[in-house]
Amino acid sequence: MASELRNRQREQTRRTLLDESRRLFAAKGYAAVGLSEITAAAGVTKGALYHNFASKTELFRAVLQEVQDEVGERVAAVADARTEPWDQLVAGCEAFLTTCTDPEIQRIMLIDGPAVLGWREWRAMDEGASARHLHEALSGLVAAGVIAPQPIPPLTHLLSGAMNEAAMWLADTTEPNALADTISALRRLLDSVRSGSK
């Protein structure tokens, strides 16, 4: 009973640390947030923080993982609302770009993520969170004859890379029609992939 209570308290402390650090990282950026600010906001000691996370970087990695998982869930929900596989792909890709215009997601996932963890680790996390779904969707479309038969990994990386780059551009640009223009360009790009099957 006592160990169950301790586990619940530890999980609650971890949850609070994740929520408060996410709020602070989104508002100020990783570099501007200190551990003492996080522990003060969470109402815990540094010892409690280190009991849950070995470092500020590990805490950020956990926050980033949550953000990437949430983005993946939002994209999947939009795609799953469509019945045709092609429409699912297009809607999912558009939802990814739209979701990535959220300032909190931009700051944590697109600006600080690659800077804090390095491109290779950030890319591996992205692959686990969303590129896997894209690979599955493209595989299904090739199997159904909607897209011409071709190796799926390079196509997945090309489309994923294009969307990540567009999302990063959207995070930096002040163009008033940036999202609408990017979605239009994405549709043309996807149509060219589809037309290759005809």
Rosetta constraint file for C-alpha pairs under 8 A:
AtomPair CA 1 CA 5 HARMONIC 6.31 0.50
AtomPair CA 2 CA 6 HARMONIC 6.21 0.50
AtomPair CA 3 CA 7 HARMONIC 6.10 0.50
AtomPair CA 4 CA 8 HARMONIC 6.24 0.50
AtomPair CA 5 CA 9 HARMONIC 6.15 0.50
AtomPair CA 6 CA 10 HARMONIC 6.02 0.50
AtomPair CA 7 CA 11 HARMONIC 6.09 0.50
AtomPair CA 8 CA 12 HARMONIC 6.07 0.50
AtomPair CA 9 CA 13 HARMONIC 6.08 0.50
AtomPair CA 10 CA 14 HARMONIC 6.10 0.50
AtomPair CA 10 CA 52 HARMONIC 7.88 0.50
AtomPair CA 11 CA 15 HARMONIC 6.03 0.50
AtomPair CA 12 CA 16 HARMONIC 6.11 0.50
AtomPair CA 13 CA 17 HARMONIC 6.12 0.50
AtomPair CA 13 CA 42 HARMONIC 7.98 0.50
AtomPair CA 13 CA 44 HARMONIC 7.68 0.50
AtomPair CA 13 CA 48 HARMONIC 7.68 0.50
AtomPair CA 14 CA 18 HARMONIC 6.17 0.50
AtomPair CA 14 CA 49 HARMONIC 7.82 0.50
AtomPair CA 14 CA 52 HARMONIC 6.25 0.50
AtomPair CA 15 CA 19 HARMONIC 6.13 0.50
AtomPair CA 16 CA 20 HARMONIC 6.02 0.50
AtomPair CA 16 CA 42 HARMONIC 5.82 0.50
AtomPair CA 17 CA 21 HARMONIC 5.87 0.50
AtomPair CA 17 CA 38 HARMONIC 7.13 0.50
AtomPair CA 17 CA 39 HARMONIC 7.37 0.50
AtomPair CA 17 CA 42 HARMONIC 5.67 0.50
AtomPair CA 17 CA 49 HARMONIC 7.31 0.50
AtomPair CA 18 CA 22 HARMONIC 5.90 0.50
AtomPair CA 18 CA 59 HARMONIC 7.23 0.50
AtomPair CA 18 CA 62 HARMONIC 7.48 0.50
AtomPair CA 18 CA 63 HARMONIC 6.08 0.50
AtomPair CA 19 CA 23 HARMONIC 6.25 0.50
AtomPair CA 20 CA 24 HARMONIC 6.21 0.50
AtomPair CA 20 CA 38 HARMONIC 6.50 0.50
AtomPair CA 20 CA 41 HARMONIC 6.26 0.50
AtomPair CA 20 CA 42 HARMONIC 5.94 0.50
AtomPair CA 21 CA 25 HARMONIC 5.81 0.50
AtomPair CA 21 CA 38 HARMONIC 5.73 0.50
AtomPair CA 21 CA 59 HARMONIC 7.88 0.50
AtomPair CA 21 CA 60 HARMONIC 7.71 0.50
AtomPair CA 21 CA 63 HARMONIC 7.63 0.50
AtomPair CA 22 CA 26 HARMONIC 5.96 0.50
AtomPair CA 22 CA 60 HARMONIC 7.91 0.50
AtomPair CA 22 CA 63 HARMONIC 6.05 0.50
AtomPair CA 23 CA 27 HARMONIC 6.19 0.50
AtomPair CA 24 CA 28 HARMONIC 5.87 0.50
AtomPair CA 24 CA 29 HARMONIC 7.19 0.50
AtomPair CA 24 CA 33 HARMONIC 6.72 0.50
AtomPair CA 24 CA 38 HARMONIC 7.50 0.50
AtomPair CA 25 CA 29 HARMONIC 4.54 0.50
AtomPair CA 25 CA 30 HARMONIC 5.04 0.50
AtomPair CA 25 CA 33 HARMONIC 6.65 0.50
AtomPair CA 25 CA 107 HARMONIC 7.66 0.50
AtomPair CA 25 CA 108 HARMONIC 6.73 0.50
AtomPair CA 26 CA 30 HARMONIC 7.96 0.50
AtomPair CA 26 CA 103 HARMONIC 7.55 0.50
AtomPair CA 26 CA 104 HARMONIC 4.85 0.50
AtomPair CA 26 CA 105 HARMONIC 7.59 0.50
AtomPair CA 26 CA 107 HARMONIC 5.70 0.50
AtomPair CA 26 CA 108 HARMONIC 6.01 0.50
AtomPair CA 27 CA 104 HARMONIC 7.38 0.50
AtomPair CA 28 CA 32 HARMONIC 5.86 0.50
AtomPair CA 28 CA 33 HARMONIC 6.70 0.50
AtomPair CA 29 CA 33 HARMONIC 6.75 0.50
AtomPair CA 29 CA 107 HARMONIC 6.67 0.50
AtomPair CA 29 CA 108 HARMONIC 7.44 0.50
AtomPair CA 29 CA 112 HARMONIC 6.95 0.50
AtomPair CA 30 CA 60 HARMONIC 7.78 0.50
AtomPair CA 30 CA 108 HARMONIC 7.94 0.50
AtomPair CA 30 CA 112 HARMONIC 6.46 0.50
AtomPair CA 30 CA 116 HARMONIC 7.79 0.50
AtomPair CA 33 CA 37 HARMONIC 6.60 0.50
AtomPair CA 33 CA 38 HARMONIC 7.37 0.50
AtomPair CA 34 CA 38 HARMONIC 6.54 0.50
AtomPair CA 35 CA 39 HARMONIC 6.16 0.50
AtomPair CA 35 CA 46 HARMONIC 7.52 0.50
AtomPair CA 35 CA 56 HARMONIC 6.79 0.50
AtomPair CA 36 CA 40 HARMONIC 6.02 0.50
AtomPair CA 36 CA 46 HARMONIC 7.23 0.50
AtomPair CA 37 CA 41 HARMONIC 6.13 0.50
AtomPair CA 38 CA 42 HARMONIC 6.10 0.50
AtomPair CA 39 CA 43 HARMONIC 5.79 0.50
AtomPair CA 39 CA 44 HARMONIC 5.14 0.50
AtomPair CA 39 CA 45 HARMONIC 5.90 0.50
AtomPair CA 39 CA 46 HARMONIC 6.19 0.50
AtomPair CA 39 CA 49 HARMONIC 7.04 0.50
AtomPair CA 40 CA 44 HARMONIC 6.51 0.50
AtomPair CA 40 CA 45 HARMONIC 7.76 0.50
AtomPair CA 44 CA 48 HARMONIC 6.17 0.50
AtomPair CA 44 CA 49 HARMONIC 7.21 0.50
AtomPair CA 45 CA 49 HARMONIC 6.54 0.50
AtomPair CA 46 CA 50 HARMONIC 6.16 0.50
AtomPair CA 47 CA 51 HARMONIC 6.02 0.50
AtomPair CA 48 CA 52 HARMONIC 6.60 0.50
AtomPair CA 49 CA 53 HARMONIC 5.92 0.50
AtomPair CA 49 CA 54 HARMONIC 7.98 0.50
AtomPair CA 50 CA 54 HARMONIC 5.23 0.50
AtomPair CA 50 CA 55 HARMONIC 6.81 0.50
AtomPair CA 53 CA 58 HARMONIC 5.92 0.50
AtomPair CA 53 CA 59 HARMONIC 5.69 0.50
AtomPair CA 54 CA 58 HARMONIC 6.21 0.50
AtomPair CA 54 CA 59 HARMONIC 7.72 0.50
AtomPair CA 55 CA 59 HARMONIC 6.36 0.50
AtomPair CA 56 CA 60 HARMONIC 6.14 0.50
AtomPair CA 57 CA 61 HARMONIC 6.08 0.50
AtomPair CA 57 CA 116 HARMONIC 7.36 0.50
AtomPair CA 57 CA 117 HARMONIC 7.69 0.50
AtomPair CA 58 CA 62 HARMONIC 6.33 0.50
AtomPair CA 59 CA 63 HARMONIC 6.36 0.50
AtomPair CA 60 CA 64 HARMONIC 6.03 0.50
AtomPair CA 61 CA 65 HARMONIC 6.09 0.50
AtomPair CA 61 CA 117 HARMONIC 7.65 0.50
AtomPair CA 62 CA 66 HARMONIC 6.36 0.50
AtomPair CA 63 CA 67 HARMONIC 6.30 0.50
AtomPair CA 64 CA 68 HARMONIC 6.08 0.50
AtomPair CA 64 CA 108 HARMONIC 6.37 0.50
AtomPair CA 64 CA 109 HARMONIC 6.12 0.50
AtomPair CA 64 CA 113 HARMONIC 6.86 0.50
AtomPair CA 65 CA 69 HARMONIC 6.04 0.50
AtomPair CA 65 CA 125 HARMONIC 7.28 0.50
AtomPair CA 66 CA 70 HARMONIC 6.12 0.50
AtomPair CA 67 CA 71 HARMONIC 6.22 0.50
AtomPair CA 67 CA 105 HARMONIC 6.80 0.50
AtomPair CA 67 CA 108 HARMONIC 7.69 0.50
AtomPair CA 67 CA 109 HARMONIC 6.95 0.50
AtomPair CA 68 CA 72 HARMONIC 6.16 0.50
AtomPair CA 68 CA 109 HARMONIC 7.03 0.50
AtomPair CA 68 CA 125 HARMONIC 7.99 0.50
AtomPair CA 68 CA 126 HARMONIC 6.99 0.50
AtomPair CA 68 CA 129 HARMONIC 5.96 0.50
AtomPair CA 68 CA 130 HARMONIC 7.74 0.50
AtomPair CA 69 CA 73 HARMONIC 6.17 0.50
AtomPair CA 69 CA 129 HARMONIC 5.82 0.50
AtomPair CA 70 CA 74 HARMONIC 6.17 0.50
AtomPair CA 71 CA 75 HARMONIC 6.17 0.50
AtomPair CA 71 CA 96 HARMONIC 7.06 0.50
AtomPair CA 71 CA 99 HARMONIC 6.82 0.50
AtomPair CA 71 CA 100 HARMONIC 7.92 0.50
AtomPair CA 72 CA 76 HARMONIC 6.04 0.50
AtomPair CA 72 CA 96 HARMONIC 7.93 0.50
AtomPair CA 72 CA 129 HARMONIC 6.06 0.50
AtomPair CA 72 CA 130 HARMONIC 5.50 0.50
AtomPair CA 73 CA 77 HARMONIC 6.06 0.50
AtomPair CA 74 CA 78 HARMONIC 6.37 0.50
AtomPair CA 74 CA 95 HARMONIC 7.46 0.50
AtomPair CA 74 CA 96 HARMONIC 7.94 0.50
AtomPair CA 74 CA 99 HARMONIC 7.76 0.50
AtomPair CA 75 CA 79 HARMONIC 6.17 0.50
AtomPair CA 75 CA 92 HARMONIC 5.05 0.50
AtomPair CA 75 CA 93 HARMONIC 7.44 0.50
AtomPair CA 75 CA 95 HARMONIC 5.41 0.50
AtomPair CA 75 CA 96 HARMONIC 5.72 0.50
AtomPair CA 76 CA 80 HARMONIC 5.83 0.50
AtomPair CA 76 CA 92 HARMONIC 6.48 0.50
AtomPair CA 77 CA 81 HARMONIC 6.32 0.50
AtomPair CA 78 CA 82 HARMONIC 7.36 0.50
AtomPair CA 78 CA 88 HARMONIC 7.72 0.50
AtomPair CA 78 CA 91 HARMONIC 6.43 0.50
AtomPair CA 78 CA 92 HARMONIC 6.02 0.50
AtomPair CA 78 CA 95 HARMONIC 6.73 0.50
AtomPair CA 79 CA 87 HARMONIC 7.53 0.50
AtomPair CA 79 CA 88 HARMONIC 4.29 0.50
AtomPair CA 79 CA 89 HARMONIC 6.58 0.50
AtomPair CA 79 CA 90 HARMONIC 7.88 0.50
AtomPair CA 79 CA 91 HARMONIC 5.43 0.50
AtomPair CA 79 CA 92 HARMONIC 4.68 0.50
AtomPair CA 80 CA 88 HARMONIC 6.44 0.50
AtomPair CA 81 CA 88 HARMONIC 7.66 0.50
AtomPair CA 82 CA 87 HARMONIC 6.23 0.50
AtomPair CA 82 CA 88 HARMONIC 5.40 0.50
AtomPair CA 82 CA 91 HARMONIC 7.84 0.50
AtomPair CA 83 CA 87 HARMONIC 7.27 0.50
AtomPair CA 83 CA 88 HARMONIC 6.99 0.50
AtomPair CA 84 CA 88 HARMONIC 6.17 0.50
AtomPair CA 85 CA 89 HARMONIC 6.34 0.50
AtomPair CA 85 CA 137 HARMONIC 7.41 0.50
AtomPair CA 85 CA 140 HARMONIC 7.73 0.50
AtomPair CA 85 CA 141 HARMONIC 6.82 0.50
AtomPair CA 86 CA 90 HARMONIC 6.37 0.50
AtomPair CA 86 CA 141 HARMONIC 7.05 0.50
AtomPair CA 86 CA 146 HARMONIC 7.56 0.50
AtomPair CA 87 CA 91 HARMONIC 5.90 0.50
AtomPair CA 88 CA 92 HARMONIC 5.87 0.50
AtomPair CA 89 CA 93 HARMONIC 6.15 0.50
AtomPair CA 89 CA 134 HARMONIC 7.71 0.50
AtomPair CA 89 CA 137 HARMONIC 6.51 0.50
AtomPair CA 89 CA 138 HARMONIC 7.92 0.50
AtomPair CA 90 CA 94 HARMONIC 6.17 0.50
AtomPair CA 90 CA 187 HARMONIC 7.22 0.50
AtomPair CA 90 CA 190 HARMONIC 7.41 0.50
AtomPair CA 91 CA 95 HARMONIC 5.98 0.50
AtomPair CA 92 CA 96 HARMONIC 6.19 0.50
AtomPair CA 93 CA 97 HARMONIC 6.59 0.50
AtomPair CA 93 CA 163 HARMONIC 7.71 0.50
AtomPair CA 94 CA 98 HARMONIC 6.18 0.50
AtomPair CA 94 CA 183 HARMONIC 6.24 0.50
AtomPair CA 94 CA 186 HARMONIC 7.75 0.50
AtomPair CA 95 CA 99 HARMONIC 5.84 0.50
AtomPair CA 96 CA 100 HARMONIC 6.13 0.50
AtomPair CA 97 CA 101 HARMONIC 6.76 0.50
AtomPair CA 97 CA 163 HARMONIC 7.04 0.50
AtomPair CA 97 CA 166 HARMONIC 7.60 0.50
AtomPair CA 97 CA 167 HARMONIC 5.83 0.50
AtomPair CA 97 CA 179 HARMONIC 7.63 0.50
AtomPair CA 97 CA 183 HARMONIC 7.58 0.50
AtomPair CA 98 CA 102 HARMONIC 7.70 0.50
AtomPair CA 98 CA 179 HARMONIC 7.16 0.50
AtomPair CA 99 CA 105 HARMONIC 7.72 0.50
AtomPair CA 100 CA 105 HARMONIC 5.91 0.50
AtomPair CA 100 CA 106 HARMONIC 5.91 0.50
AtomPair CA 100 CA 167 HARMONIC 6.00 0.50
AtomPair CA 100 CA 171 HARMONIC 7.79 0.50
AtomPair CA 101 CA 105 HARMONIC 7.28 0.50
AtomPair CA 101 CA 106 HARMONIC 6.42 0.50
AtomPair CA 101 CA 167 HARMONIC 7.36 0.50
AtomPair CA 101 CA 170 HARMONIC 6.69 0.50
AtomPair CA 101 CA 171 HARMONIC 6.53 0.50
AtomPair CA 102 CA 106 HARMONIC 6.13 0.50
AtomPair CA 103 CA 107 HARMONIC 6.09 0.50
AtomPair CA 103 CA 171 HARMONIC 7.70 0.50
AtomPair CA 104 CA 108 HARMONIC 6.24 0.50
AtomPair CA 105 CA 109 HARMONIC 5.40 0.50
AtomPair CA 105 CA 110 HARMONIC 7.08 0.50
AtomPair CA 106 CA 110 HARMONIC 4.93 0.50
AtomPair CA 106 CA 111 HARMONIC 6.18 0.50
AtomPair CA 106 CA 168 HARMONIC 7.59 0.50
AtomPair CA 106 CA 171 HARMONIC 5.80 0.50
AtomPair CA 107 CA 111 HARMONIC 5.00 0.50
AtomPair CA 107 CA 112 HARMONIC 5.97 0.50
AtomPair CA 108 CA 112 HARMONIC 5.21 0.50
AtomPair CA 108 CA 113 HARMONIC 5.76 0.50
AtomPair CA 109 CA 113 HARMONIC 4.90 0.50
AtomPair CA 109 CA 114 HARMONIC 7.70 0.50
AtomPair CA 110 CA 114 HARMONIC 6.79 0.50
AtomPair CA 110 CA 167 HARMONIC 7.53 0.50
AtomPair CA 110 CA 168 HARMONIC 5.89 0.50
AtomPair CA 110 CA 171 HARMONIC 7.53 0.50
AtomPair CA 111 CA 115 HARMONIC 6.71 0.50
AtomPair CA 111 CA 168 HARMONIC 7.47 0.50
AtomPair CA 111 CA 171 HARMONIC 7.92 0.50
AtomPair CA 112 CA 116 HARMONIC 5.64 0.50
AtomPair CA 113 CA 117 HARMONIC 5.99 0.50
AtomPair CA 113 CA 118 HARMONIC 7.53 0.50
AtomPair CA 113 CA 122 HARMONIC 6.19 0.50
AtomPair CA 114 CA 118 HARMONIC 4.85 0.50
AtomPair CA 114 CA 119 HARMONIC 4.91 0.50
AtomPair CA 114 CA 121 HARMONIC 7.81 0.50
AtomPair CA 114 CA 122 HARMONIC 5.36 0.50
AtomPair CA 114 CA 123 HARMONIC 7.92 0.50
AtomPair CA 115 CA 119 HARMONIC 7.28 0.50
AtomPair CA 117 CA 121 HARMONIC 5.98 0.50
AtomPair CA 117 CA 122 HARMONIC 6.05 0.50
AtomPair CA 118 CA 122 HARMONIC 6.11 0.50
AtomPair CA 119 CA 123 HARMONIC 5.88 0.50
AtomPair CA 120 CA 124 HARMONIC 6.24 0.50
AtomPair CA 121 CA 125 HARMONIC 6.27 0.50
AtomPair CA 122 CA 126 HARMONIC 6.18 0.50
AtomPair CA 123 CA 127 HARMONIC 6.05 0.50
AtomPair CA 124 CA 128 HARMONIC 6.36 0.50
AtomPair CA 125 CA 129 HARMONIC 6.21 0.50
AtomPair CA 126 CA 130 HARMONIC 5.90 0.50
AtomPair CA 126 CA 131 HARMONIC 6.51 0.50
AtomPair CA 127 CA 131 HARMONIC 4.43 0.50
AtomPair CA 127 CA 132 HARMONIC 5.95 0.50
AtomPair CA 128 CA 132 HARMONIC 5.96 0.50
AtomPair CA 129 CA 133 HARMONIC 7.86 0.50
AtomPair CA 130 CA 134 HARMONIC 6.57 0.50
AtomPair CA 131 CA 135 HARMONIC 6.13 0.50
AtomPair CA 131 CA 156 HARMONIC 6.98 0.50
AtomPair CA 131 CA 157 HARMONIC 7.70 0.50
AtomPair CA 131 CA 160 HARMONIC 6.35 0.50
AtomPair CA 132 CA 136 HARMONIC 6.33 0.50
AtomPair CA 133 CA 137 HARMONIC 6.19 0.50
AtomPair CA 134 CA 138 HARMONIC 6.12 0.50
AtomPair CA 134 CA 156 HARMONIC 6.40 0.50
AtomPair CA 134 CA 160 HARMONIC 7.66 0.50
AtomPair CA 135 CA 139 HARMONIC 6.06 0.50
AtomPair CA 135 CA 152 HARMONIC 6.69 0.50
AtomPair CA 135 CA 153 HARMONIC 7.02 0.50
AtomPair CA 135 CA 156 HARMONIC 5.52 0.50
AtomPair CA 136 CA 140 HARMONIC 6.25 0.50
AtomPair CA 137 CA 141 HARMONIC 6.30 0.50
AtomPair CA 138 CA 142 HARMONIC 6.20 0.50
AtomPair CA 138 CA 147 HARMONIC 7.85 0.50
AtomPair CA 138 CA 152 HARMONIC 6.83 0.50
AtomPair CA 138 CA 156 HARMONIC 7.36 0.50
AtomPair CA 139 CA 143 HARMONIC 6.15 0.50
AtomPair CA 139 CA 152 HARMONIC 6.40 0.50
AtomPair CA 140 CA 144 HARMONIC 6.10 0.50
AtomPair CA 141 CA 145 HARMONIC 6.19 0.50
AtomPair CA 141 CA 146 HARMONIC 5.13 0.50
AtomPair CA 141 CA 147 HARMONIC 5.64 0.50
AtomPair CA 142 CA 146 HARMONIC 5.86 0.50
AtomPair CA 142 CA 147 HARMONIC 4.75 0.50
AtomPair CA 142 CA 148 HARMONIC 5.99 0.50
AtomPair CA 142 CA 149 HARMONIC 5.55 0.50
AtomPair CA 142 CA 150 HARMONIC 7.57 0.50
AtomPair CA 143 CA 149 HARMONIC 7.71 0.50
AtomPair CA 145 CA 149 HARMONIC 7.45 0.50
AtomPair CA 145 CA 197 HARMONIC 7.08 0.50
AtomPair CA 146 CA 194 HARMONIC 6.41 0.50
AtomPair CA 146 CA 197 HARMONIC 6.29 0.50
AtomPair CA 147 CA 193 HARMONIC 6.72 0.50
AtomPair CA 147 CA 194 HARMONIC 5.09 0.50
AtomPair CA 147 CA 195 HARMONIC 7.54 0.50
AtomPair CA 147 CA 196 HARMONIC 6.65 0.50
AtomPair CA 147 CA 197 HARMONIC 4.77 0.50
AtomPair CA 148 CA 194 HARMONIC 7.45 0.50
AtomPair CA 148 CA 196 HARMONIC 5.89 0.50
AtomPair CA 148 CA 197 HARMONIC 3.94 0.50
AtomPair CA 148 CA 198 HARMONIC 7.58 0.50
AtomPair CA 149 CA 197 HARMONIC 7.67 0.50
AtomPair CA 151 CA 155 HARMONIC 6.98 0.50
AtomPair CA 152 CA 156 HARMONIC 5.97 0.50
AtomPair CA 153 CA 157 HARMONIC 6.19 0.50
AtomPair CA 154 CA 158 HARMONIC 6.04 0.50
AtomPair CA 155 CA 159 HARMONIC 6.17 0.50
AtomPair CA 156 CA 160 HARMONIC 5.85 0.50
AtomPair CA 157 CA 161 HARMONIC 5.69 0.50
AtomPair CA 158 CA 162 HARMONIC 6.09 0.50
AtomPair CA 159 CA 163 HARMONIC 6.18 0.50
AtomPair CA 160 CA 164 HARMONIC 6.07 0.50
AtomPair CA 161 CA 165 HARMONIC 5.99 0.50
AtomPair CA 162 CA 166 HARMONIC 6.09 0.50
AtomPair CA 163 CA 167 HARMONIC 6.02 0.50
AtomPair CA 164 CA 168 HARMONIC 6.18 0.50
AtomPair CA 165 CA 169 HARMONIC 6.16 0.50
AtomPair CA 166 CA 170 HARMONIC 6.11 0.50
AtomPair CA 166 CA 182 HARMONIC 7.14 0.50
AtomPair CA 167 CA 171 HARMONIC 6.28 0.50
AtomPair CA 168 CA 172 HARMONIC 6.64 0.50
AtomPair CA 169 CA 173 HARMONIC 5.98 0.50
AtomPair CA 170 CA 178 HARMONIC 6.64 0.50
AtomPair CA 170 CA 179 HARMONIC 6.96 0.50
AtomPair CA 173 CA 178 HARMONIC 7.40 0.50
AtomPair CA 174 CA 178 HARMONIC 7.65 0.50
AtomPair CA 177 CA 181 HARMONIC 5.94 0.50
AtomPair CA 178 CA 182 HARMONIC 5.95 0.50
AtomPair CA 179 CA 183 HARMONIC 6.13 0.50
AtomPair CA 180 CA 184 HARMONIC 6.23 0.50
AtomPair CA 181 CA 185 HARMONIC 6.21 0.50
AtomPair CA 182 CA 186 HARMONIC 6.06 0.50
AtomPair CA 183 CA 187 HARMONIC 6.17 0.50
AtomPair CA 184 CA 188 HARMONIC 6.42 0.50
AtomPair CA 185 CA 189 HARMONIC 6.19 0.50
AtomPair CA 186 CA 190 HARMONIC 6.10 0.50
AtomPair CA 187 CA 191 HARMONIC 5.97 0.50
AtomPair CA 188 CA 192 HARMONIC 6.22 0.50
AtomPair CA 189 CA 193 HARMONIC 6.59 0.50
AtomPair CA 190 CA 194 HARMONIC 6.34 0.50
AtomPair CA 191 CA 195 HARMONIC 5.96 0.50
AtomPair CA 192 CA 196 HARMONIC 6.37 0.50
AtomPair CA 193 CA 197 HARMONIC 7.58 0.50
AtomPair CA 194 CA 198 HARMONIC 7.65 0.50
